[in-house]
Every structure is written in C-alpha cells, then in structure tokens.
Amino acid sequence: MLRRKQQKPRKYKTIPTHLTESEFDKFVLSHLSYNTGHRGPKPRIPAYKTFNYILYVLHSGCQWKLLQACIDKDVNGQAETHDTNVFRQFQRWCQRVR
C-alpha cells in the first residue's frame, strides 16, 4: 500500500461574509451614509446585519428572493426582515455612493 503525504490545509483569503458590529463600525460605516432621519419607521435590524445579508448575496450569487431562506429568525419564529428590505437598502446605498 502506498501512503499519501498528509497535506497541510490551505489557508485561502476569502471575502468576509460576516462582520461583527465593531468591524462594521470601524471599516464600513464611515463609507456609507446611514441616516435614520425623522421620517418613516426605524429600521428593524441594525445596519451591520443588513450589510451582512448584502455581502452574502454578492458573495454567493444567489437571487434576492432566495435570501429569505437565509435570514435569521427572531424569538417568535418570524424572519427578522424581508429580502425586499435588504434589497431596498442596497439600492439606497448604491445611489448615495455615486
């Protein structure tokens, strides 16, 4: 029997698809204008969670509608947000960057 050499696991540099709140505040928030303003309802989830969902869609290449299966559930078993809310925030951030 031939023995195979054990290979060391490769460490790939990947795109992070999950940022903590402190990482988001430090690296991303200064580049985005995230005004809650006085009009309209307050966002249900923090900006860093929305950003993580956007990163997931961009990294995985899934459709926005399929994001609903990946969204975390709250205490009552309801999804904490809807895929259209994440997409709308993505559109707002894209328009403000231009």
C-alpha positions in Angstrom: 0.0 0.0 0.0 1.2 3.4 -0.9 1.0 6.1 1.8 -0.1 9.5 0.8 1.7 12.5 2.3 -0.6 14.4 4.5 -1.1 17.8 3.1 -1.4 20.9 5.2 -4.8 22.6 4.9 -4.6 25.6 2.7 -5.5 29.0 4.1 -7.4 30.9 1.5 -8.0 34.5 1.7 -11.7 34.9 1.2 -14.2 37.7 1.2 -15.7 38.0 4.6 -19.4 37.5 4.5 -20.0 38.2 8.2 -18.8 41.3 10.0 -19.3 42.0 13.7 -20.8 45.2 14.7 -17.4 46.7 15.8 -15.8 45.7 12.5 -18.7 47.3 10.6 -18.4 50.5 12.6 -14.6 50.6 12.1 -14.3 49.7 8.4 -17.6 50.3 6.6 -19.9 52.7 8.3 -17.8 55.8 7.5 -18.2 55.0 3.8 -21.9 54.6 3.9 -24.4 57.3 4.8 -26.9 55.6 7.1 -29.2 58.3 8.2 -32.2 57.1 10.1 -33.7 60.5 9.8 -37.0 61.6 11.3 -39.3 60.3 8.6 -40.6 56.8 8.3 -40.3 53.9 10.6 -37.0 53.0 12.3 -35.1 50.0 10.8 -36.0 46.7 12.5 -32.4 45.4 12.3 -29.1 47.2 12.7 -27.1 48.3 9.6 -24.4 45.8 10.1 -26.9 42.9 9.8 -28.3 44.3 6.6 -24.8 44.7 5.3 -24.0 41.1 6.1 -27.1 39.9 4.2 -25.9 42.0 1.2 -22.4 40.5 1.4 -24.0 37.1 1.4 -25.9 37.7 -1.7 -23.0 39.3 -3.5 -20.6 36.6 -2.5 -22.8 33.6 -3.1 -24.5 34.9 -6.3 -28.0 33.8 -5.1 -31.1 35.7 -6.1 -32.5 38.3 -3.7 -35.7 36.2 -3.3 -33.7 33.2 -2.1 -32.2 35.3 0.6 -35.4 34.8 2.6 -34.3 31.2 3.5 -31.0 32.5 5.0 -32.5 35.3 7.1 -32.3 34.7 10.9 -35.5 34.1 12.9 -36.4 36.2 15.9 -37.8 34.9 19.2 -41.3 34.4 17.8 -40.0 32.4 14.8 -40.6 35.3 12.4 -37.9 36.4 10.0 -36.2 39.5 11.4 -36.5 41.3 8.0 -37.6 40.6 4.4 -35.5 40.2 1.3 -37.1 43.3 -0.2 -36.0 45.5 2.7 -32.4 44.3 2.3 -32.6 45.0 -1.5 -34.0 48.5 -0.9 -31.3 49.3 1.5 -28.7 48.0 -1.0 -30.2 50.3 -3.7 -30.2 53.3 -1.4 -26.5 52.8 -0.5 -25.6 52.3 -4.2 -27.4 55.6 -5.1 -25.6 57.5 -2.4 -22.2 56.3 -3.3 -22.4 57.6 -6.9 
